[in-house]
Amino acid sequence: MPMVPLRTLLDAAEKGNYAVGAFNCNNMEIVQAIVEAADELRSPVIIQASQGAIKYAGLHYVVGLAKLAAEATTVPVALHLDHGTDYNTVIACIRAGFTSVMFDGSQWPKEENIARTKEIVKVARAVGVSVEGEIGKIGGVEDDISVDERDAMLTPVPDAIEFYEATGVDALAMSFGTAHGHYKLPPKLAIDRIDEVHRRTGAYLVMHGGSGVPEEDVRKGIAAGIRKVNIDTELREAFLGEVRRQLNGKPSEIDPRKILGPAKSVLKGKLKEKMELFGCAGKA
C-alpha cells in the first residue's frame, strides 16, 4: 500500500495505548527486514533515515526503497526523516516523498527553535506531511552525565508544553533521560515528565535512544504517553554481528548474498522483538 503520514500511525497508537517502532535504515537489506517483520506481525511501522543515511545511500534511493517495500505489504508504513537539522534538508525530504520529517532545532534558543519549527510545520502540513519537533537536548553516546548534569538536561515540563502548543507538531521529542548510542549505565527515565506533558497536552511523545532501555521502562513510558520509539543501535549490532559471524565462519565466501541474507534474518528477529514489546504487533 502507499506510504502514510506519521500522524495516521500515531493517532491509532494513541487510541490503542501502544507505540509504533521507528527503525533506522542504511541499506536495502535493512529496509526489507523492517517491512518484512512488520508484515509478518501485522504491525504498523516507521522507516527512519538519518541525514547520514541519506548522504550515504542517496535521497532518492532511500525514498525508492521505502516506496517499493511499502507497496509490497498491506500494513501501514511511514517514511520519516530522523534529526533533520536544517531547513533545506527537511524541504528536500518533503519534496522527495517522505511522509514525515523531524526538524531538530534543539541547538537553538527556545524562541528560535519554536519559530523555525513553526515554519517547517506550515510547509509540511500544506502537503500532508507530518512533523516531529524537539525541545531540550537528548544526550549522545559520548556523554558522561552526573546526576546533577542529568537533571539539568531534562526538558522542563513548561518548556515542553509551550513548544508543543506554539508549534503544533504531530510528535514531540523531549529530554527525559534517554540518550543516543550505548548506555554506560541503565538510564533513569523521568516517567513523571512524560505523563504530565501527555496528560496536559495530549501530545504524542517520542522516545529517542530506545536501544538499551530496559523493557519495563519502555512499557512504563508507553503507558505514560510514548507513541513512537526510535531504535537504531540495537539494529546495527544485530545486523553487523551476524555479518561478522558469517565472515569469520566463511572466510573464502565471495557471494555477498550468503553473508547479508543471514544478517537480514537475524535483524528481522530483533525487529519482531521490539514490535511485540511496543504493543504494535497485530495492530495493522
Secondary structure as the mmCIF struct_conf table of DSSP 4:
data_model
#
loop_
_struct_conf.conf_type_id
_struct_conf.id
_struct_conf.beg_label_comp_id
_struct_conf.beg_label_asym_id
_struct_conf.beg_label_seq_id
_struct_conf.end_label_comp_id
_struct_conf.end_label_asym_id
_struct_conf.end_label_seq_id
HELX_RH_AL_P HELX_RH_AL_P1 LEU A 6 GLY A 16
TURN_TY1_P TURN_TY1_P1 ASN A 17 ASN A 17
STRN STRN1 VAL A 20 ASN A 24
BEND BEND1 ASN A 27 ASN A 27
HELX_RH_AL_P HELX_RH_AL_P2 MET A 28 LEU A 41
TURN_TY1_P TURN_TY1_P2 ARG A 42 ARG A 42
STRN STRN2 VAL A 45 SER A 50
HELX_RH_AL_P HELX_RH_AL_P3 GLN A 51 ALA A 57
HELX_RH_AL_P HELX_RH_AL_P4 LEU A 59 GLU A 71
TURN_TY1_P TURN_TY1_P3 ALA A 72 ALA A 72
BEND BEND2 THR A 74 VAL A 75
STRN STRN3 VAL A 77 GLY A 84
BEND BEND3 ASP A 86 ASP A 86
HELX_RH_AL_P HELX_RH_AL_P5 TYR A 87 ALA A 96
TURN_TY1_P TURN_TY1_P4 GLY A 97 GLY A 97
BEND BEND4 THR A 99 THR A 99
STRN STRN4 SER A 100 PHE A 103
TURN_TY1_P TURN_TY1_P5 SER A 106 GLN A 107
BEND BEND5 TRP A 108 TRP A 108
HELX_RH_AL_P HELX_RH_AL_P6 LYS A 110 ALA A 126
TURN_TY1_P TURN_TY1_P6 VAL A 127 GLY A 128
STRN STRN5 SER A 130 ILE A 135
BEND BEND6 GLY A 136 GLY A 136
HELX_LH_PP_P HELX_LH_PP_P1 LYS A 137 ILE A 138
STRN STRN6 GLY A 139 GLY A 139
TURN_TY1_P TURN_TY1_P7 VAL A 141 GLU A 142
HELX_RH_AL_P HELX_RH_AL_P7 VAL A 147 MET A 153
BEND BEND7 LEU A 154 LEU A 154
HELX_LH_PP_P HELX_LH_PP_P2 THR A 155 PRO A 156
HELX_RH_AL_P HELX_RH_AL_P8 VAL A 157 THR A 167
BEND BEND8 ASP A 170 ASP A 170
STRN STRN7 ALA A 171 MET A 174
BEND BEND9 PHE A 176 GLY A 177
STRN STRN8 ALA A 179 ALA A 179
BEND BEND10 HIS A 180 GLY A 181
BEND BEND11 LYS A 184 LEU A 185
HELX_RH_AL_P HELX_RH_AL_P9 ILE A 191 THR A 201
STRN STRN9 LEU A 205 MET A 207
BEND BEND12 HIS A 208 GLY A 209
TURN_TY1_P TURN_TY1_P8 SER A 211 GLY A 212
HELX_RH_AL_P HELX_RH_AL_P10 GLU A 215 ALA A 224
TURN_TY1_P TURN_TY1_P9 GLY A 225 GLY A 225
STRN STRN10 ILE A 226 ILE A 231
HELX_RH_AL_P HELX_RH_AL_P11 THR A 233 GLY A 249
TURN_TY1_P TURN_TY1_P10 PRO A 251 SER A 252
HELX_RH_AL_P HELX_RH_AL_P12 PRO A 256 PHE A 278
TURN_TY1_P TURN_TY1_P11 GLY A 279 GLY A 279
TURN_TY1_P TURN_TY1_P12 ALA A 281 GLY A 282
#
